[in-house]
Amino acid sequence: MMKALYPLLLLVISNVFMTFAWYGHLKLQQMKVLTSNTPLYVVILLSWMLALAEYSCQVPANRMGFEGNGGAYSLMQLKVIQEVISLIVFTGFTVLFFSGESLHWNHLAAFVCLVLAVYFVFMK
């Protein structure tokens, strides 16, 4: 059971760091911590620091989760799971931290498609 759950937990943590690395600087700009005049290399360095934490979870998740290493998932399953987790984390981040963003019916339809993608990738 842990062989299947531990990689998923690491993927969630990884995607939280990834989302903050990719989009957190936009929130920091809204909060006036960074400005549009902040040099791009500073923003990139901040993102890389977060990306290091992301990779520190992502790589072990894939190594542990891959069935070739004794894990519970094929490569295709790991990738589809990661994409679904990534979009769920991103959606939560966007709704929580960016007040102008909201969910609409088409977002729900996209999530249904993602659930179907997971279903199909696990089909025998």
C-alpha positions in Angstrom: 0.0 0.0 0.0 2.8 2.5 0.9 4.5 1.5 -2.3 1.6 3.1 -4.2 0.9 6.0 -1.8 4.4 7.3 -1.0 5.2 8.3 -4.6 1.8 10.1 -4.8 2.5 12.1 -1.7 5.9 13.1 -3.0 4.3 14.1 -6.3 1.9 16.4 -4.5 4.7 18.0 -2.5 6.8 18.3 -5.7 4.0 20.0 -7.5 3.4 22.5 -4.7 7.0 23.6 -5.0 6.8 23.5 -8.8 3.7 25.7 -8.8 5.3 28.3 -6.5 8.5 28.2 -8.6 6.6 28.8 -11.8 3.9 31.2 -10.6 4.8 32.4 -7.1 6.8 35.4 -8.5 3.6 36.7 -10.0 2.0 36.7 -6.6 5.1 38.3 -5.1 4.8 41.0 -7.7 1.1 41.6 -6.8 2.1 41.9 -3.2 4.8 44.4 -4.1 7.6 42.2 -2.8 9.0 42.1 -6.3 8.3 44.7 -9.0 8.2 44.5 -12.7 11.7 46.1 -12.5 13.1 43.2 -10.5 15.9 41.8 -12.7 14.8 38.6 -14.4 17.9 36.7 -13.1 16.7 37.4 -9.5 13.3 35.9 -10.3 15.0 32.9 -12.1 17.3 32.3 -9.1 14.4 32.4 -6.7 12.5 29.9 -8.9 15.5 27.6 -9.2 15.8 27.5 -5.5 12.2 26.3 -5.3 12.8 24.0 -8.3 15.6 22.2 -6.3 13.0 21.3 -3.7 10.6 20.2 -6.4 13.2 17.9 -8.0 14.2 16.6 -4.5 10.6 15.1 -4.4 9.9 14.5 -8.0 12.9 12.3 -8.8 12.4 10.0 -5.8 8.7 9.8 -6.5 9.4 8.6 -10.0 12.2 6.2 -8.9 10.1 4.7 -6.1 6.8 4.7 -8.1 8.2 3.0 -11.3 7.3 -0.6 -11.5 10.8 -1.3 -13.0 12.2 -0.3 -9.5 9.6 -2.3 -7.6 7.0 0.5 -7.6 3.3 0.3 -8.4 3.1 2.3 -11.6 4.2 2.2 -15.2 5.9 5.2 -16.7 2.8 6.2 -18.5 0.7 5.9 -15.3 3.3 8.0 -13.4 3.2 10.7 -16.0 -0.6 10.9 -16.2 -0.9 10.9 -12.4 1.7 13.7 -12.2 -0.2 15.8 -14.7 -3.5 15.4 -12.9 -1.8 16.3 -9.6 -0.1 19.3 -11.2 -3.4 20.7 -12.5 -5.2 20.1 -9.2 -2.4 21.9 -7.3 -2.3 24.7 -9.9 -6.0 25.2 -9.7 -6.0 25.4 -5.9 -3.0 27.8 -6.0 -4.8 30.0 -8.5 -8.1 30.2 -6.7 -6.4 30.7 -3.3 -3.7 33.2 -4.2 -5.1 35.1 -7.2 -8.4 36.8 -6.3 -9.4 37.6 -9.9 -9.4 33.9 -11.0 -12.4 31.7 -10.6 -13.5 28.3 -11.8 -16.0 27.9 -14.6 -18.0 25.0 -16.2 -15.2 24.4 -18.8 -12.7 23.9 -16.0 -14.9 21.2 -14.5 -15.2 19.6 -18.0 -11.4 19.6 -18.3 -11.1 17.9 -14.9 -13.6 15.2 -16.0 -11.4 14.6 -19.0 -8.4 14.3 -16.7 -10.2 11.7 -14.6 -11.0 9.8 -17.8 -7.3 10.0 -18.8 -6.4 8.4 -15.5 -9.0 5.7 -16.0 -7.8 4.9 -19.5 -4.1 4.8 -18.6 -4.9 2.3 -15.8 -7.1 0.1 -18.1 -5.7 -3.3 -18.9 
